[in-house]
Structure formats: C-alpha cells, structure tokens
Amino acid sequence: MPERILVVDDEVDLATSCTRLLESRGYVTGIASSAEEALESLNSLDYQLVLTDLKMPGMGGMELLRHVREKSQEMPVIMMTAYSTVEDAVEAMRLGAADFVPKPFTPDHLVIVVEKALEKHSLRRENQSLRDQLSQEFSFDNIIGKSAAMAQIFESIKKISGTDISVLVTGASGTGKELIARSIHANSKRASQPFVPINCGALPENLVESEIFGYDKGAFTGAAKPKPGLLEGAHGGTFFLDEIGELPPALQVKFLRVLEDGRFRRLGSTQEREVDVRLVCATNQNLDQVVEEGDFREDLFYRINTFPIHLPPLRERRDDIALLADHYLQVYAKKNGMDVAEISPEAMDLLMGHEWRGNVREL
C-alpha cells in the first residue's frame, strides 16, 4: 500500500502544490489548512508522515509536533518554513522532527527529504517488528538481522533451546559469537543460572588453568588461600570458552574429563569436584585443520562440536547492514546524550559498499 502523507499549511496554494507533487510520486495525501484541522485528520485517518508549515495562525507547527509526539514517538514530521532560524531548527529536531525544509524549495528536494524520512521510519519499524517477533518466545537481545543466514541461526538456537548439548560457534573475529552464546544460554532451561565467559587467547598460558579450574592453598607461590575457578562459578549455568583453539593441550585433557563425567580438580588439589555446566565454545580458526595438524585433540573436538553454528562475515549478509547501523546509531546516540537523527543516504551507500573486514565490531 502507498504511504499516506498529511500536508499542513495555511497557504492553500502551496499545500495543494505539495499534495499534487507527492501524488505524482505515488503517495496518497491529505490536506489541512491549520494545525487544529490536522489533529482532527490524524485522529480519523492513518498517516505515515506529516509535512507541516512552522508558522501558522493559531497553533503553530512546533505545537503540532508536540501533539503528534504525544500520540506517536515514531511518525516522521517534516517542518517547512520561510522564516527558519538555527534556534527553530534545533528546537524542532530536539522535539523529534525528521527534517527541516526551508522555503522556497525545489520539488526534487522535497521529494528526497520525504523519501528519506519514510525510508528511515520503515527501517525502524522493520527493526522493531523483528525484535517483537523474536521476543514472543525467545530472547535474542542485541542480535540484529533479517538475512537468510541470521534466520537460520535463530532457528538453530530455537531447536536446541530445550537441550544441554554442547555447541561450537564458528566465525571470523567481530561477527558476534559471544552474542550467539549468550542467546543460547538465555533461551535454555539454564537461563536463570550464571553465564560465565572466558577468552582462552586473552590470558597467558600459565594463568589459564588457575582461572578456569581454580586452585588450592599452596598450589603456587602467592596462593595463600584456595580460590574457586570460573568453571565452578558457572555451576548450573553455561560456561562459554571463546577462542577454544587457543586452549593449551594439557587443559584440553581436563576439559574432556569435564565433558565426559562432570568432574575436575583444582590446581594443586587431589580432591575431585563435580560441576554441572552446559558448554558453549567459539573459535575463529578452522578447528578441523588444527586437529589435523595435531594441535587440538580430536576426541575433544567431536565432544564440543555436537551442534555447530556458523556466523558468516558481515559482507556476506548485507541485508543486515542497514538494520545494524540504525540500531547502533540509536544505542550510542542515547548512551552519549546526543540527538542523531539519521544516517544520510550517501553515508548508508558507503556502509553498504564497505568490505567490513572487522565485521559487526568494525561497524
């Protein structure tokens, strides 16, 4: 269905010209000669955009914008004026105007502004619709995507939501492997229990064992008292081993034992302890090749690779770029207390054409 646009201006000739122009581009239009009339029309018909003059007798465009925002935080409102000032523009954008068009304007300029506002509005609605759809049964917080690849990943997470099987998430750096791991946890029966992550490649080899398995008093110089490891902290929940390919060979044996019978020993201890965790691992390496080269145990690989999930690089799911860009624009604008209205079409073209070697992290 074509979008419906309400044009509001006390100059009837100009309003009529605008409606004719927009109708020639395929839009359905309505016309109001005052803000009061516009509010009545908005109450009776479903509009997707309001194009209003700023200065009008009685209620002005700024007040109309406030009323529209009380009813909808999303509907784009474009302000037109022949008397624009920087202060007017700043105030209009602060109140949530989609754009500010100075009179006189060319037909092409007005159409571009309208198209841009509607495209942005559609993107936001699509983003929210996707979130609402996914959140009805499952939690995919902060995972944004509508591409076929992401749809398949969402289905995979749903498929294993009621199980405890080990999962191996593969993909290049920056694709969002930890987000997938957190989503697997959030949609599992262990969701109320801890999610504990560790990056095997971020710690020196001599510290990895004590961090994961903990240690007893006297296990090494400086071990004045016993300390439980991250694995024990994940008891009942999910333990996420990022960059599992970097796990030292000696610890690969210990993890195989955990997967086989849920038992382990702290560093420097002879006491066996039991732990109940769901293991999710991730890697940016080709583990099949690492196994062939003898740097990763084949039996452990088959244990952790019970259910593989592959995250393709961002350049292979370009359908997700605009959604991701809009999502992060809003997140960081809010975080930094900034009013950032949108990404311009020119900037979006650059984003869509970029190679994204750093994937979502780079974006």
Steps between C-alpha positions, in 0.01 A plus 500: 500500500625854425592717798250766606641850559322791672598847370428784744531865388277807524622595149249288308673541163830373636333212682316402182822513298669274755218245491501491120876451495485218755205332328697505173765294682247239610408623849148543637454846654274693730493876548434724801508880513567518875662297775160455666357350180809282468444349846142413408621333182770307687234368738284371216752369245824303513789712371863397464648854484406862579636789291418823683571871484670646807324839517119485482216701660388347828689184580840495330697212355713458810192452719356259244825303518462475879144367462611246239779382730249446782315257274797343322874508563568352157295691239732720289417873511672731249496875571476763220558872550604818324612651832735232627766576755767277647307507829182382327681214331671390822173510694312310229764227487508484880126436501547221249448655156628277222630794296479876448432642149550874432266671253523538207602145411521312174263209433790255481638617835165454674450153352851393609437620857165318514643178355791509744271550802266219394790265429644563845157452659452173312842377613420576864163323476660200333766487770239517778273250326788257476578546869134457600465189289809341649423600859156337505655163584875546498752758619735629229600824673748706297510247215381689195445341161244419233728322252443135412818409690380665822152349465665157485705579812189610691334171403807305615491670841130420534567138404750445782323716761371200695824301492835500677712400201836667447511768230793623291454849353736576213563824313751774438593750771232762559205301365330477840581150625461592867159655429393168349634315804311730736184450297539121518524536879207744524274261309599190695364346819816636668410864428453587870848369583840662427646557155878506547729590207876469464723578202764230479723716284492803729690345793860378528518120481622472861188682627231330294481187716471685832239739356283221363542225760603701807774402743562379853710669765869454425445396138759757396692794646249757618207257531434591863143368499285281276313663214220346293536537124263637240378149422362460853344845472302376201351203691140449390543741210702541182878517467615681186851428373586757238791423266500136612773428243746687724441262794835341601525121435520411870173682568334334203532170691343653812208639300440165336458358851250774589295420191513124559407479867470856639808468723818704540773591747617842606863583433712348781215284632441123506130541581259438217212745469177475306363774280183526291545735205387531141805563284491745210826558313601741225790534261614705202729217391437199278506243780489208254835618367637563850404141591674368187813695595497333842447818704149414620371168632271323256289343777444840664412655163223246443370560853471878463381487138176317578296787354693746279375852424688708243483880494578631151696825460298821471592544132307177429182625669465853366125493567590547868726806461228770495318341797823472698610853415168650608498291819849604608438863400209513744688309772807726497305822447301420814809389690678828421196725547498608136218569255616321187207495261613258233763364266493690171439302178854583389646366824281189482624434145856507635407261781329261259800498267768456768681165536465483883810293563441567871136392465234622745766620745641732232151631415 
